[in-house]
Amino acid sequence: SAARLALGATLRNYREELGLSQEQLGYRARLHRNYVGSAERGERNVAFEALSRWLVALGVSWASFGEKLDRALKGLGVH
């Protein structure tokens, strides 16, 4: 779905800004790198607990994430 694609793209953007590999992020967030990759590609729904650990590992606030996700959704015409 467009929402999953926007979520994945937003998370990937944050990860790439920090110069982290999917494996490095997975280690920090206690998520398998395959989970990280499939979520970034929009292939899976991300569980709330996983998203929470992901944002902590990236050092991103929920507010900042929400704003960036909102822009991504608008860019896809979802909002």
LINHU-V259797 format. One line per field, one symbol per residue. ss: DSSP state (a for helix, b for strand, c for the rest). phi: phi as a letter, one per 20 degrees, with the letter a starting at -180 (. if undefined). A space follows every 10 residues. Layout:
BEGIN
ss = ???
phi = ???
END
This chain:
BEGIN
ss = caaaaaaaaa aaaaaaaccc caaaaaaaac ccaaaaaaaa cccccccaaa aaaaaaaacc caaaaaaaaa aaaaacccc
phi = .fffffffff ffffffgeme effffgffel cffffgffff emebfefgff fffffffemd fffffgfffg fffffemee
END
